[in-house]
Amino acid sequence: MKTSLPVLQTGQRTCHDASGKAVSCVGSGQDAEFSRGLPWPECRFAGQGQMVEDRLTGLVWSRDANPAEYPMTWPEALDWVSEQNRHGVHDYQDWLP
């Protein structure tokens, strides 16, 4: 089952043509014309022990930027992530490389 997430606001306030020149937003179809989507949360990141929650995307990140002690090859990284998921590290089993 595919889950769709709401579109987030880009914060775009002006519209531009292909060369970068500012143009009227009316009829442009650019984000600034509509300003739709979910607003960014006032406090985007929240620390939770060894984890950080991104309140904008709903993703959870490890505070440690190098938990696997890189460098490693892509196959090694996939094996490492599989092992983290198998053991439910930090109570999660859906880590991605």
C-alpha positions as CSV (number, residue, x, y, z in Angstrom):
1,M,0.0,0.0,0.0
2,K,1.4,3.4,-1.0
3,T,1.1,6.1,1.5
4,S,1.1,9.7,0.3
5,L,2.4,12.5,2.3
6,P,1.0,16.1,2.2
7,V,2.9,18.6,0.1
8,L,5.0,21.0,2.2
9,Q,5.1,24.7,1.5
10,T,8.3,25.7,-0.3
11,G,8.3,29.3,1.0
12,Q,8.7,30.6,-2.6
13,R,7.4,34.2,-2.6
14,T,8.4,35.4,-6.1
15,C,8.1,33.9,-9.6
16,H,10.8,33.8,-12.3
17,D,11.1,32.9,-16.0
18,A,13.6,30.4,-17.4
19,S,16.4,33.0,-17.4
20,G,15.8,33.9,-13.7
21,K,14.1,37.2,-14.4
22,A,11.3,38.1,-11.9
23,V,7.8,37.8,-13.5
24,S,4.2,38.1,-12.3
25,C,3.1,35.0,-10.5
26,V,-0.5,35.2,-11.9
27,G,-0.9,32.3,-14.3
28,S,2.7,31.1,-13.9
29,G,1.7,27.9,-12.1
30,Q,4.7,28.4,-9.8
31,D,4.5,27.8,-6.0
32,A,4.4,31.5,-5.1
33,E,1.1,31.8,-7.1
34,F,-0.7,29.4,-4.8
35,S,1.2,29.1,-1.5
36,R,-0.4,25.8,-0.8
37,G,0.8,23.0,1.4
38,L,1.6,22.5,5.0
39,P,3.5,25.2,6.8
40,W,6.9,24.4,8.4
41,P,6.6,23.7,12.1
42,E,7.9,26.5,14.4
43,C,10.4,24.1,15.9
44,R,11.4,21.8,13.1
45,F,13.7,19.3,15.0
46,A,13.1,17.7,18.3
47,G,15.8,15.6,20.2
48,Q,14.7,12.3,21.6
49,G,17.7,10.7,23.3
50,Q,20.0,9.4,20.6
51,M,17.5,10.3,17.9
52,V,16.2,13.5,16.3
53,E,12.8,13.8,14.9
54,D,12.2,16.0,11.8
55,R,8.8,17.5,12.5
56,L,8.5,18.7,8.9
57,T,9.0,15.3,7.2
58,G,8.2,12.9,10.0
59,L,11.6,11.2,9.6
60,V,13.7,10.2,12.5
61,W,17.5,10.5,12.3
62,S,20.4,9.2,14.5
63,R,22.1,12.0,16.3
64,D,25.4,10.3,15.5
65,A,26.2,11.3,11.9
66,N,28.6,8.4,11.5
67,P,27.0,5.4,13.4
68,A,28.6,2.8,11.1
69,E,32.1,4.3,11.2
70,Y,32.4,4.9,7.5
71,P,33.9,4.6,4.9
72,M,32.4,1.3,3.7
73,T,31.3,-0.1,0.4
74,W,27.7,0.0,-0.7
75,P,27.2,-3.7,-0.1
76,E,28.7,-3.3,3.4
77,A,26.3,-0.4,4.1
78,L,23.3,-2.5,3.0
79,D,24.4,-5.3,5.3
80,W,24.9,-2.8,8.2
81,V,21.5,-1.3,7.7
82,S,19.9,-4.8,7.5
83,E,21.6,-5.7,10.8
84,Q,20.3,-2.5,12.5
85,N,16.8,-3.4,11.3
86,R,17.1,-7.0,12.5
87,H,18.0,-5.8,16.0
88,G,15.5,-3.0,16.1
89,V,18.2,-0.4,16.9
90,H,16.6,2.6,18.8
91,D,13.3,0.8,18.5
92,Y,13.1,1.1,14.8
93,Q,13.2,-1.6,12.1
94,D,12.8,0.6,9.0
95,W,16.3,2.2,8.7
96,L,17.3,3.0,5.1
97,P,20.9,3.4,3.7
